[in-house]
Amino acid sequence: MSDTDSTAEDGDVTANYTESDTERLLTFERGERTAAVAQNLDGYAMLKVRPTPDGDELERYYGFDMALDHAAELLGVSPRDLPIPEAAEDMGM
């Protein structure tokens, strides 16, 4: 785990934040359901919502809130129920 990796939990939802050589990735898990929000490593591009970290892009959003709404929908929870690791709080800005 690198210095940029972090995890947060809220109820039955777990969030994992990681950075690769090319992107920032926030992955949510709730039981068998997953959702991922990705952004380029520089942090200025639109956010991509995927069903899984490696999945095909479903939609792009400028705002973090809109991407979280979509991720929450994929997980079947309210966006307020998504834990956000501190390292991911500035995504979409």
The 8 nearest C-alpha neighbors of each residue, nearest first, counted from 0:
[[1, 4, 2, 3, 5, 17, 18, 16],
 [2, 0, 3, 4, 17, 18, 5, 19],
 [1, 3, 4, 0, 5, 17, 18, 86],
 [2, 4, 1, 17, 18, 5, 86, 16],
 [5, 3, 17, 16, 1, 2, 0, 18],
 [4, 6, 16, 15, 84, 3, 86, 17],
 [5, 7, 15, 14, 84, 16, 8, 4],
 [6, 8, 84, 14, 82, 13, 83, 15],
 [9, 7, 13, 82, 12, 14, 10, 6],
 [10, 8, 12, 82, 11, 13, 80, 81],
 [9, 11, 12, 8, 80, 13, 82, 81],
 [10, 12, 29, 9, 13, 8, 30, 28],
 [13, 11, 29, 9, 10, 28, 8, 81],
 [12, 14, 8, 28, 27, 7, 9, 29],
 [15, 13, 27, 7, 6, 26, 82, 8],
 [14, 16, 6, 26, 25, 5, 27, 17],
 [17, 15, 25, 5, 4, 24, 6, 26],
 [18, 16, 4, 24, 23, 3, 15, 25],
 [17, 19, 23, 22, 24, 3, 20, 4],
 [18, 20, 21, 22, 23, 17, 40, 24],
 [19, 21, 22, 18, 40, 23, 39, 17],
 [22, 20, 40, 19, 39, 23, 18, 41],
 [23, 21, 40, 39, 19, 38, 18, 24],
 [22, 24, 18, 38, 40, 37, 39, 17],
 [25, 23, 37, 17, 16, 36, 18, 22],
 [24, 26, 16, 36, 35, 15, 37, 17],
 [27, 25, 35, 15, 14, 34, 24, 36],
 [28, 26, 14, 34, 33, 13, 35, 15],
 [27, 29, 33, 13, 12, 32, 30, 14],
 [30, 28, 12, 32, 11, 31, 74, 33],
 [29, 31, 32, 28, 11, 12, 33, 74],
 [30, 32, 29, 33, 28, 74, 34, 27],
 [33, 31, 29, 30, 74, 28, 34, 73],
 [32, 34, 28, 27, 51, 50, 74, 29],
 [33, 35, 50, 27, 51, 70, 26, 49],
 [34, 36, 26, 49, 52, 51, 25, 48],
 [35, 37, 48, 25, 47, 24, 46, 49],
 [38, 36, 24, 47, 46, 23, 25, 35],
 [39, 37, 46, 23, 22, 42, 44, 40],
 [38, 40, 22, 42, 41, 23, 44, 21],
 [39, 41, 22, 42, 21, 23, 38, 18],
 [42, 40, 39, 43, 44, 22, 38, 21],
 [43, 41, 40, 39, 44, 38, 90, 91],
 [42, 44, 41, 45, 92, 39, 91, 38],
 [45, 43, 39, 42, 38, 46, 91, 61],
 [44, 46, 61, 60, 59, 47, 38, 91],
 [45, 47, 38, 60, 59, 37, 61, 91],
 [48, 46, 59, 37, 36, 58, 56, 38],
 [47, 49, 36, 58, 57, 35, 56, 59],
 [50, 48, 56, 35, 51, 57, 54, 55],
 [49, 51, 34, 54, 33, 35, 48, 52],
 [52, 50, 54, 34, 49, 53, 35, 33],
 [53, 51, 35, 54, 49, 26, 50, 34],
 [54, 52, 51, 55, 49, 50, 35, 56],
 [55, 53, 51, 49, 52, 50, 56, 35],
 [54, 56, 49, 57, 53, 50, 51, 48],
 [55, 57, 49, 58, 48, 47, 54, 59],
 [58, 56, 49, 48, 55, 59, 47, 50],
 [57, 59, 48, 56, 47, 60, 49, 46],
 [60, 58, 47, 46, 45, 48, 61, 57],
 [59, 61, 46, 45, 62, 66, 65, 47],
 [62, 60, 45, 46, 91, 63, 59, 65],
 [63, 61, 91, 64, 65, 60, 66, 92],
 [62, 64, 91, 66, 65, 67, 90, 61],
 [65, 63, 67, 62, 66, 68, 78, 91],
 [66, 64, 68, 67, 62, 63, 60, 69],
 [65, 67, 63, 69, 68, 64, 60, 70],
 [66, 68, 70, 64, 69, 65, 71, 78],
 [69, 67, 65, 71, 78, 66, 70, 64],
 [68, 70, 72, 66, 67, 71, 73, 65],
 [71, 69, 67, 73, 34, 72, 68, 66],
 [72, 70, 74, 78, 76, 68, 73, 69],
 [71, 73, 75, 69, 74, 70, 76, 68],
 [74, 72, 70, 71, 75, 34, 69, 33],
 [75, 73, 71, 72, 76, 32, 29, 33],
 [74, 76, 72, 73, 71, 77, 32, 29],
 [77, 75, 71, 74, 72, 80, 78, 81],
 [76, 78, 79, 80, 71, 75, 72, 81],
 [77, 79, 71, 80, 68, 81, 67, 76],
 [80, 78, 77, 81, 82, 76, 71, 68],
 [81, 79, 78, 77, 82, 76, 9, 12],
 [82, 80, 78, 79, 83, 12, 9, 71],
 [81, 83, 9, 7, 8, 14, 80, 84],
 [82, 84, 7, 85, 81, 88, 87, 14],
 [85, 83, 7, 87, 86, 6, 5, 82],
 [84, 86, 88, 87, 83, 5, 89, 7],
 [85, 87, 84, 88, 3, 5, 16, 89],
 [88, 86, 85, 84, 89, 90, 83, 16],
 [87, 89, 85, 90, 86, 83, 84, 91],
 [90, 88, 87, 92, 91, 86, 63, 85],
 [91, 89, 92, 87, 88, 63, 42, 38],
 [92, 90, 63, 62, 61, 89, 46, 45],
 [91, 90, 89, 43, 62, 42, 63, 61]]
